[in-house]
Amino acid sequence: MAKTIYIDGLEVSVTKKRIKRINMRIKEPDGSVVISAPYIATDREIIAFVRSKRGWIDKSISRVRER
């Protein structure tokens, strides 16, 4: 089950799964941000991950929306 969190004005859909690392995707065509995280990852860890990748996220969203 996915939950939506807002990080610095960015809407992020988070799904917890049986995985080892946090994964991030930018979905086409709208440029939505989707995170898959391990069950043990806290919201604080997910927020820190998104903030650390914010430059890449913004660049990728603009690239997706240009298509």
N, C-alpha and C positions, 0 to 999 in steps of 0.2 A: 504494500500500500504506500503510495507516494504522498508526501506532505509538502506544502508550499511554504517556503520561508522567504523573507525579504532581507537582503543584505545590502546596505548602502544604496537603497532604491532599486536594486536588481531583484527580480522575481526568479527564484530558484526552486525547481522541483527536486525533492530528495527522496530516494528509495533506499531502504536498508535491505541488504542481501547477505548471503553467505559468501563473502569475498574477502580478500586480504587488504586491498588498498582502495582509496577513494578514486573513483573514475568520474570524468566530466565530459559531457558532450554538448555541442550546440546543434539543436535540431533545425532542420530546414522545413518549411520556407520562412518561418517567422523568427528564427534566431533565439528560440527559448533555450534556457540553460537547464540541463538535467544532470543530476549528481546521483551516482550509485555509491553507497558507502557501506562498510561492514557494520554489523549489528553493534559492535562495541564502540564505534565512533560516536563521540558526543557532538551536540550541536555546536559547541564552542570550537571543536576541531574542524568541523565542516565550514564554519564561518571563516576561520583563519585560513583554510585552504582556498576558499573562493577569493578572499581579499588578496592573498599572495599571487593569484593568477588573474587579477582584475585587468591588467594590461592586455593579456592574451585574449581574455573574454571579450573585451570591447572591440579589439581588432577583428576577431572571428565573427562576432555578430554583424559588424558593418560589412564584412566580406560576404556573408550569407545573404544579407538583405539586398546587396547589389545584384545578385544573380537573378 
